Amino acid sequence: MDEIALLRALPPEAEEPDAAARADALRALVASFDGASPAARPFRRRRGTLAALLAGLAAVAAIGAAVLPAGSGPRTELAAAEVLKRAAVVAESSNAAPMRPPAPGQFFYLGAKVVELQGWLPDGPGTGPKGSPRYFTAHIPGEPGARPALVPTTKQFWISRNGDAHTRETLGRIGFLSNEDQELWEQAGSPPPFSFDPAEHTVEQDASGRPFKEFDSSQAAGVFLDKGVFADLSHLPTKPRALRLAVEYPEGGAPSLGSQAAPRPVSRNLDALERLTTILIAPTASPALRAAAFNALAEIPGIELEPGVPDVARRRGDAIAWEVEPGSGFRHELIFDPRTSKVLADAQVLAGAKAADEEGVPVGTVFRETAFLRSGIVDSLDETARR
Amino acid sequence: MGQPLPDNAAIAASIDDPAEFAAVFHRHFDVVHGYIRKRAGVLLADDLAAQTFLVAFDRRASFDQSWASARPWLLGIATNLIHGKRRQERRQLRAYGRAGAEIGFDPLEGTEARADAERLRPQLATVLAALPKAELDPLLLYAWAELGYAEIAAALEVPVGTVKSRLSRARRRIREQLRLQGATEEQRQIATLEVDHG
């Protein structure tokens, strides 16, 4: 073998680029045709279908519309209700049994990709607990001079029957909202996010050089698990109206089904939304309960549909979305696969100018998103779920 | 439906009608992405490949219309963008030398050749990571992007003679380094005996 043959054998055969990466690149290019945003930015909510983006030249004219913010109002609410009712049918037809807690010696495995908007200070905000400058600050940029960064982490949980969890967290590539931010970060020595700072945590590197840490804890927090991963949901009703009342009045005192209900306060609707989405995510929910949750959501006002939304794991699904608090500018999105009704991701997005201004980031930036990857019962800490 | 425009015609048409430039994207994105991925790693490939086409679109008026294919021009832009990520590129190149890294053997190569490639991989990766970019660029455009001399010259905007001499220097440097570092202990002992008794 001569040196050129050796050289050609050095890297692995290049795989085709990911379809979503190609679509993002095309979208950025097409945006520049109109003198719009010059570069693709990571973890921005983009709307429109992948198929439309990849359809070639014919799609070019359509893309201008695809990057516009989703509409709002009665039409999108009606569309959301329709999609939720279809998802209910899909959910009910599933023959998947609700998950039972793992047997002694087994674990419930969950893999998730989490992206968080964090703030960091290019000069370092001072001294950390072990005498090292800490560049990344709290969850929210907020502080004067702080720059935003999107920190992706792959989280893997192995949870035993009593709720004890073994957790592995691997840091992904930090995303920046501008080239200037990225350059500032590199000039500062590419400091790690707080939770991966070797000065404050025991951090190792995996075979591909990515920082990771492993630890045991008495509970697996950070995703839906803090809401009770093995919660017994069998007591909840599987009729949509009854379920809605049950989640609106978890403390009891719900009006009877036949009574003329007074208009619900917004806060009660919001609580119901949060609890119904928890049911949709919970592995212990039966198909009938999930179907009831979808149907109950279809009756709640203020939910809008965003079709063809990508999650942070680059899968696409339909999203239902609502404002977390009226006027807050924070939008809760639940992205699900309409073919299976499975929840792909749970996200909060900065959707209003007020919230975006407070964080110093553009509207549409993900504030926090959890994409659920694989889950299931496994027999050891060396094993991960297949689906 | 008519024949698709060649790159130079599509780029010329895109001056007035930007949408024409999409044909260039569809034709070359995968190759550009693959080249960047090999040099700078998968983590940077998505962003740099996207940036390559944004830069190309901005500079389309300066494209040399005597070239029918935009591939050398695009790979030249990609190469310049990779220069801005030199540290990550070096890390990627060194990673190819680590034990357990995937290696793209040609299945038709004999087992001896495979053994050679496997044995020399760490040294080769080290030499590559240390090559000056003036030599690394033509070498990788030749070996990984499979461009010819004239295409590399167009990509790097240097004369063909310069490409040949830099390529030759890079290849010689690799051969020398591999011979020095790549020899087995047995070969070193034989060489020592030859010197001692030669």
Interface residues (C-beta under 8 A of the other chain):
Chain A: M1 E3 I4 A5 L6 L7 R8 A9 L10 P11 P12 E13 A14 E15 E16 P17 D18 A21 R22 D24 A25 L26 A28 L29 V30 S32 F33 D34 P38 A39 A40 G56 L57 V60 A61 R173 A207 S208 G209
Chain B: P18 A19 F21 A22 A23 F25 H26 F29 D30 H33 G34 Y35 R37 K38 L43 A45 D46 D47 A49 A50 Q51 F53 L54 F57 D58 R91 A95 Y96 R98 G100 E102 I103 G104 F105 D106 E109 A113 D116 A117 L120 R121 L124 A125 L128 L139 L140 Y142 A143 W144 R171 I174 R175 L178
